[in-house]
Amino acid sequence: FKEELDSEPNLQDPNVRTIYLNQPAANRQFGFCANTICTSKYTFLTFLPLNLLHQFGRFANSYYLVVSILSCFKILWDSPVGNVAPLVFVLSVTAVKEAIEDYARHQSDKRENRRMTEVLRKGDYYSLAWSDIVVGDIIRVHRNCPVPADVIVISSSEPNGRCYIDTKDLDGETNAKLREAIAQTKDVRVDSPLDAQALVGHLQVSQPVITLDNGTKSPQINLYKLDGTLTLPPAGRVSVSVLNLILRGSIVRNTNMLLGFVVYTGRDTKIMLNS
């Protein structure tokens, strides 16, 4: 059993996500995405071509474009101005409306990515932006603060490592939900960075890849399912379930502090995959 425990995890299985705890260099090989979100549709350079492409994807706009072109070449007896002017007006109003909405999304993304949380780095907790969090980090979240990524609960300030979260912004449910720390790590002190720094191991999470209707492949995105195994020498292998998982955007309630091990970031978080 000792030899099996110390062996390296299988990194070739596409249906298994492997994450090393407190080993950022080891996690870089997997190319995990950054913990930034982008809900906007356009950039400054892509706005005009993409917006026009979307607008002319509508049958009415395409129809009036063809009519306007034909009238300009005298193929139709209609006045070119009478056809072009209304089309330009509709396209302009729609473009301005979408530009304002997309600017608001850009600003919202910036605020979200610049939020601060405590991250364990080099033996101590530092206040870093959400965008600086990477998979494998250990973070410390305080009462009434949002969780910046999908995390596995290591320990909390409550007895037996229990904690409570509010998921109203995720699923509309207002009742506090119970989450539990992994039994082998529940005694890690939330106020001791050295305790957390001493944790070393790896997590393997089953994430079956499904084929979507358009033929592309995507990880299974069930919000309420998690099947994983955490290997923590010398404690051994521990099962990890959704009871240990806190999703990005959840709010910590009735718990002073909790420690979490980051497993999904940015666009890979379950809430972003479901949006």
C-alpha positions in Angstrom: 0.0 0.0 0.0 2.9 2.4 0.8 4.3 1.9 -2.7 1.0 2.5 -4.3 0.4 5.6 -2.2 3.8 7.1 -3.1 3.4 6.5 -6.9 2.8 9.3 -9.2 -0.8 9.8 -10.4 -1.9 8.9 -13.9 -1.7 12.1 -15.9 -2.7 10.6 -19.2 -6.5 10.0 -18.5 -8.4 12.9 -20.1 -11.4 12.2 -17.8 -9.3 12.9 -14.7 -8.2 16.3 -13.5 -5.0 16.1 -11.4 -4.1 19.0 -9.1 -1.1 19.2 -6.8 -1.5 20.9 -3.5 0.9 23.7 -2.7 3.0 22.9 -5.8 2.4 25.7 -8.4 5.3 24.6 -10.5 3.9 21.1 -10.9 0.5 22.5 -11.8 1.8 24.7 -14.6 2.3 21.6 -16.9 -1.5 21.2 -17.1 -2.1 24.7 -18.5 -5.0 25.5 -16.1 -6.8 28.7 -17.0 -6.4 31.9 -15.1 -8.9 33.0 -12.5 -10.3 35.8 -14.6 -13.7 36.0 -16.1 -14.8 37.7 -19.3 -18.5 38.1 -19.9 -18.2 40.8 -22.6 -18.8 40.0 -26.2 -16.5 42.5 -27.9 -13.1 44.3 -27.7 -12.4 47.8 -29.2 -11.0 46.2 -32.4 -13.7 43.5 -32.8 -16.8 45.5 -32.0 -17.6 46.9 -35.5 -17.0 43.7 -37.6 -18.6 41.3 -35.0 -21.5 43.6 -34.3 -22.3 44.0 -38.0 -22.0 40.3 -38.5 -24.5 39.6 -35.7 -26.9 42.2 -37.0 -26.8 41.0 -40.6 -27.4 37.5 -39.2 -31.0 38.7 -38.7 -33.2 38.1 -41.8 -34.8 41.5 -41.8 -31.5 43.4 -41.8 -30.1 41.1 -44.5 -33.2 41.6 -46.6 -33.1 45.4 -46.4 -29.4 45.3 -47.2 -30.0 43.4 -50.4 -32.9 45.8 -51.3 -30.7 48.8 -50.6 -27.9 47.5 -52.8 -30.2 46.7 -55.7 -31.8 50.1 -55.5 -28.4 51.8 -55.7 -27.7 50.0 -59.0 -31.1 51.0 -60.3 -32.2 47.4 -60.5 -35.1 48.4 -58.4 -37.1 51.7 -58.9 -37.1 52.4 -55.2 -35.2 55.4 -53.9 -31.7 54.4 -52.5 -32.0 57.0 -49.8 -35.4 55.6 -48.7 -34.0 52.2 -48.2 -30.5 53.0 -46.9 -31.4 55.6 -44.4 -33.8 53.4 -42.3 -31.3 50.5 -42.4 -28.4 52.7 -41.2 -30.6 54.2 -38.5 -31.6 50.7 -37.1 -28.0 49.4 -37.3 -26.7 52.5 -35.5 -29.2 52.5 -32.7 -28.6 48.8 -32.1 -24.8 49.2 -32.2 -24.9 52.0 -29.7 -27.2 50.0 -27.4 -24.9 46.9 -27.5 -21.8 49.1 -27.1 -23.2 50.6 -23.8 -24.3 47.1 -22.5 -20.9 45.6 -23.4 -19.0 48.5 -21.7 -21.0 47.8 -18.6 -20.0 44.1 -18.8 -16.3 45.1 -19.2 -16.5 47.3 -16.1 -18.3 44.5 -14.1 -15.6 42.0 -15.2 -12.8 44.4 -14.0 -14.4 44.8 -10.6 -14.8 41.1 -10.2 -11.3 40.2 -11.2 -9.8 42.9 -8.9 -11.6 41.7 -5.8 -9.1 40.8 -3.0 -8.8 37.6 -1.0 -6.1 36.0 1.2 -3.8 33.6 -0.6 -1.1 31.4 1.0 2.2 32.3 -0.7 5.8 31.6 0.6 4.7 30.7 4.1 2.2 33.5 4.8 -1.2 34.8 3.7 -1.1 37.8 1.3 -4.0 39.8 0.1 -4.1 39.2 -3.7 -6.6 40.0 -6.5 -8.9 37.2 -7.6 -7.2 37.2 -11.0 -3.9 36.2 -9.3 -5.3 33.0 -7.8 -4.1 29.7 -9.5 -5.2 26.1 -9.2 -3.6 24.4 -6.2 -3.5 27.6 -4.1 -4.7 27.6 -0.5 -7.0 30.6 0.2 -8.5 31.9 3.4 -12.0 33.4 3.2 -13.6 35.4 6.0 -17.2 35.6 7.1 -19.6 37.4 4.7 -17.0 37.3 1.9 -17.5 35.7 -1.5 -15.4 32.6 -2.5 -13.2 33.5 -5.5 -13.0 30.0 -7.1 -14.3 26.5 -6.7 -12.5 25.2 -3.6 -12.3 22.1 -1.4 -12.7 22.9 2.2 -9.5 22.1 4.2 -10.6 23.4 7.6 -12.6 26.2 9.3 -12.9 28.1 12.5 -15.9 26.0 13.5 -15.8 22.7 15.4 -15.2 19.6 13.3 -14.3 21.8 10.3 -17.9 22.6 9.4 -18.9 25.8 7.6 -22.0 27.4 6.1 -22.4 29.1 2.8 -25.0 31.2 1.1 -25.6 30.3 -2.6 -28.5 32.8 -3.3 -26.6 34.4 -6.2 -26.0 31.0 -7.8 -29.2 29.1 -7.5 -31.7 31.5 -5.7 -31.8 29.4 -2.6 -31.7 31.6 0.6 -31.1 28.9 3.2 -27.5 28.4 4.5 -25.9 25.2 3.2 -23.6 23.1 5.3 -20.1 22.2 4.0 -17.5 20.0 5.7 -13.8 19.9 5.7 -11.9 16.8 4.7 -11.6 14.6 7.8 -7.8 14.4 7.5 -7.3 18.2 7.3 -10.0 19.6 9.6 -7.5 20.2 12.4 -5.4 22.5 10.3 -5.5 25.9 12.1 -6.9 28.7 10.0 -4.7 31.2 11.8 -1.5 29.3 11.2 0.0 29.6 7.7 2.7 27.1 8.6 0.1 24.4 9.2 -1.4 25.0 5.7 2.0 25.3 4.1 2.9 21.8 5.4 0.1 20.2 3.4 1.4 18.3 0.4 -0.4 15.9 -1.9 -2.5 15.7 -5.0 -6.2 15.6 -5.9 -7.6 13.6 -8.8 -11.1 14.6 -9.8 -13.3 12.6 -12.2 -14.6 14.9 -14.9 -16.2 12.9 -17.7 -16.0 14.7 -21.1 -19.3 14.9 -22.9 -19.9 15.8 -26.6 -22.2 18.7 -27.1 -24.8 19.0 -30.0 -22.3 21.1 -32.1 -19.7 18.4 -31.8 -17.4 20.1 -29.4 -16.2 18.4 -26.2 -16.8 19.9 -22.7 -16.3 18.7 -19.1 -19.4 17.5 -17.3 -20.8 20.6 -15.6 -23.2 19.3 -13.0 -23.2 21.8 -10.1 -24.0 19.3 -7.5 -21.6 16.4 -8.4 -18.0 15.9 -7.5 -16.1 12.6 -7.4 -12.5 12.8 -6.4 -9.6 11.3 -4.4 -7.2 13.3 -2.4 -3.8 11.7 -1.6 -2.2 13.2 1.5 1.0 11.4 2.7 1.1 9.9 5.3 -2.6 10.0 5.9 -3.4 8.1 2.8 -6.2 8.4 0.3 -9.4 10.3 1.1 -12.6 10.5 -0.9 -13.8 14.0 -1.8 -17.4 14.8 -2.6 -19.7 17.7 -3.2 -20.1 18.1 0.6 -16.5 19.3 0.6 -16.9 21.6 -2.4 -17.7 25.4 -2.3 -18.5 27.0 -5.6 -17.2 30.4 -6.8 -19.6 33.2 -5.8 -20.8 31.5 -2.7 -20.8 33.7 0.5 -19.4 32.4 3.7 -22.0 32.7 6.5 -22.0 31.9 10.2 -18.3 31.0 10.0 -15.4 33.3 10.9 -12.9 31.8 8.5 -12.3 28.9 6.3 -9.4 27.5 4.3 -10.0 26.2 0.8 -7.9 24.3 -1.8 -8.5 25.8 -5.3 -9.6 23.1 -7.8 -11.3 25.2 -10.6 -10.6 28.7 -11.7 -12.0 31.3 -14.1 -14.0 29.8 -17.0 -13.5 26.3 -15.7 -15.5 27.0 -12.5 -18.8 25.2 -12.5 -20.9 28.4 -12.4 -19.1 29.8 -15.5 -19.6 26.5 -17.4 -23.3 26.7 -16.6 -23.7 30.3 -17.6 
